[in-house]
Amino acid sequence: MTKNRKFTLDDHEQKKLDEWLPTVKKLVCERQMTWMQEQIDKYGKDAGQHWQRKLDEIRQGYDKGEYYPYEGAIGGGLTFSFTPTGLGDIIKVKYFEHQIDLTNYELLAASGNPREIKLICHSGNINTGERRWCDQQGKDEKVLHPDMLS
């Protein structure tokens, strides 16, 4: 395990997060607007005033292509998870029910014990995070799920 590790994103990880986040924020806004409208319809205009204000705020930005879901009183919709391993860090970011894995598995495989065979990732499943690895000669294929690396 790396000592004195600062849990930060490098430029590549930040770029992946920046590309992913707008799409997810749009989905969260759509879900929130639907739910808020249901609350207004269910409880009536007076009881739904709070939800109407929030709905108007979200919809105003949404109509301009700006996605700002309600994240609570203090914000903080993003949760960062850094899991140190003997080979490197597993990095995941969660936004509401959506999650992205920012881990560079190729770097993890290459940074192992130099006496071990270095594995090269040649394919993966974006839904499960599973990766297919083989040695540098293309032999001895192994299937690893991210949880198996921690």
C-alpha positions in Angstrom: 0.0 0.0 0.0 1.2 3.5 -0.8 1.9 5.6 2.3 1.2 9.3 2.5 -1.1 9.0 -0.5 -3.2 12.0 -1.3 -6.7 10.9 -2.4 -7.1 13.1 -5.5 -8.0 12.6 -9.1 -5.3 12.9 -11.8 -6.0 14.8 -15.0 -7.2 11.6 -16.9 -9.6 10.7 -14.0 -10.9 14.2 -13.7 -11.6 14.3 -17.5 -13.6 11.0 -17.3 -15.6 12.4 -14.4 -16.3 15.7 -16.2 -17.5 13.9 -19.3 -19.8 11.6 -17.3 -21.3 14.0 -14.8 -23.5 16.2 -17.2 -25.3 13.1 -18.5 -26.0 11.8 -15.1 -27.1 15.2 -13.7 -29.6 15.4 -16.6 -31.0 11.9 -15.6 -31.2 12.9 -11.9 -33.0 16.2 -12.8 -35.5 14.3 -14.9 -36.2 11.8 -12.1 -36.5 14.6 -9.5 -38.8 16.7 -11.7 -41.2 13.8 -12.2 -41.2 13.0 -8.5 -41.7 16.6 -7.5 -44.7 16.9 -9.9 -46.2 13.8 -8.4 -45.9 15.3 -4.9 -47.6 18.5 -6.0 -50.4 16.6 -7.7 -50.8 14.3 -4.7 -50.8 16.9 -1.9 -52.3 19.9 -3.7 -51.0 23.4 -4.3 -50.7 24.6 -0.7 -48.9 21.5 0.6 -46.8 21.3 -2.5 -45.4 24.9 -2.4 -41.9 23.7 -1.3 -41.8 21.2 -4.1 -43.2 23.7 -6.6 -40.3 26.1 -5.8 -37.7 23.4 -6.2 -39.3 22.1 -9.4 -39.3 25.6 -10.9 -35.6 26.0 -10.0 -34.6 22.7 -11.6 -36.8 23.2 -14.6 -35.5 26.7 -15.2 -31.9 25.4 -15.5 -33.0 22.3 -17.4 -34.7 24.3 -20.1 -31.4 26.1 -20.7 -29.4 22.8 -20.8 -28.0 23.4 -17.3 -28.6 20.5 -15.0 -28.7 21.3 -11.3 -30.5 18.6 -9.3 -31.5 19.3 -5.7 -28.6 17.9 -3.7 -29.9 18.8 -0.2 -29.3 21.7 2.1 -25.5 21.6 1.8 -25.1 20.1 -1.6 -22.5 17.4 -1.8 -24.1 15.1 -4.4 -20.8 13.4 -5.2 -19.3 10.7 -3.0 -15.7 9.7 -3.7 -14.4 6.3 -2.8 -10.7 5.6 -2.8 -9.7 2.0 -1.9 -6.0 1.5 -1.6 -4.6 -1.9 -2.7 -1.2 -3.4 -2.9 -1.1 -2.5 -6.6 -2.8 1.0 -6.6 -6.1 2.6 -5.8 -9.6 1.6 -6.9 -11.4 4.9 -7.5 -15.2 5.2 -7.7 -17.4 8.2 -7.7 -21.1 8.0 -6.9 -23.8 10.6 -7.8 -27.1 9.7 -6.3 -27.8 6.1 -7.6 -25.3 6.4 -10.4 -21.6 5.3 -10.1 -18.5 5.5 -12.3 -15.3 3.6 -11.9 -12.3 5.8 -12.6 -9.7 3.1 -11.9 -7.0 2.7 -14.4 -6.8 -1.1 -14.4 -4.1 -1.2 -17.0 -1.9 0.8 -14.7 -2.8 -1.4 -11.7 -1.8 -4.5 -13.6 1.4 -3.0 -14.8 2.5 -1.7 -11.4 2.5 -5.1 -9.6 5.5 -7.0 -8.3 8.1 -7.1 -11.1 8.6 -10.8 -10.6 5.0 -11.4 -11.5 3.7 -11.6 -15.1 2.4 -8.3 -16.2 -1.2 -8.5 -17.5 -2.6 -6.4 -20.2 -6.3 -5.5 -20.3 -7.8 -6.3 -23.7 -11.5 -6.1 -23.2 -14.1 -5.4 -20.5 -17.8 -5.2 -19.6 -18.8 -1.6 -18.9 -21.9 -2.7 -17.0 -20.2 -5.1 -14.5 -16.7 -3.5 -14.5 -15.3 -7.0 -15.4 -12.0 -6.9 -17.3 -10.4 -9.6 -19.4 -6.6 -9.7 -18.9 -3.8 -11.7 -20.6 -0.1 -11.8 -20.3 2.1 -9.8 -22.7 2.2 -12.7 -25.2 -1.6 -12.9 -25.3 -1.7 -16.1 -23.4 -3.2 -17.2 -20.1 -6.4 -15.1 -20.2 -7.9 -14.2 -16.9 -11.2 -12.6 -16.1 -11.1 -10.2 -13.1 -13.9 -8.2 -11.6 -12.8 -4.9 -9.9 -13.7 -6.3 -6.5 -11.1 -9.1 -7.0 -8.3 -6.5 -7.1 -8.9 -5.1 -3.6 
